[in-house]
Amino acid sequence: MMTEPTPAASQPVEDGAKQRIFRAAEALVAEHGFEAISTRDIVAAAGVNIAAVNYHYGTKTKLMLDIFRTRAAELNRERTRLLRIATETQPGDARAILRALIEPPTLWISDDRRVALRFLNRARSEGPLEVRETIRTDVRHLRRFVDALAAALPALPRDELLWRFHFALGVLHHNQAADYARLAILSDDACAPDDRAALLRRLLDFIAGGFGLPPAA
């Protein structure tokens, strides 16, 4: 899902009308999807006129691309920070590297972060062509994790490592609200994601197992 932060994407969301447009569009897409909302829906929710959208973003597509780049950059920066800590303080520890990949999206649970993550998840399948093409082709951020895992797991052939990494990303992408709602029905409400620390531990144990690593002690 994630792309390399760019200078434009790394800037904070501005105050005022531009911020209201950004947050209104993000929340509407997270709740209803990309195709279900119009520019008029966005301006109504933001309390601005269409001219403000044109002034700040030009088009709805450019607005969506800006939201995606901004939120993906924020997520990538957090992952990169954790990866740097893992490789500096726990060199050769593949589990710590995997945790750096998994932890940010699992623990994005504040209201703003939850909305941002739902937007990013929808972008994978519903986003404008420019967004989906960026997701498909920009793998620089992910390559850092693959390289770190290759150094930590030298006995694992790189092609095999890449397959396992790909499957690990699939596990991460299959952790949305609808997925947990289905799990609740399947488990008769015995399984719920409310304890995020426990969820992170389970996810990490499962994904680490795919790389041949034992569960945490």
C-alpha angles and dihedrals in degrees: 000000000000130000135198113273113251126202091254094047094049095062117102119252108270125241123252129025095349091054092048091051092048095049095041092051092045093051094046093050092045090054103036109016134249099283096045096065131067134200088257090056089052096049091047092053092044095046094234136108128255090256088066091057091049091048097049101032111009096219140017089250092055089048091053091047091052092051091049094048093046096049094040089051091051092051092045093050091054092047091048092050092052092045091053091050091048095051093044099045101028105030113189093014105132092183091058090050091052091048089055088056096045105036103070099054091040094052098040091111106133113106094258094044093046090054092047092051093049089051091051092047092052090047091066094067107011106033125114116278092260091056095046092047091052091051091049099047109028105081100148094112093048092047089064090061093045091051092048092049091048090055091048095045105038094161092062113087111240095238090053090047090052092052091051091046090051091052090048090056088051090057090051093049091052094066106091131130093265091052092053092046089057091046090053090055093044092050096040087244094306092118121056133155095226094110098065094182090056090045091052090051093050093047092048093048091050096046093041088053089059088061092049095257122141122241118268114277 
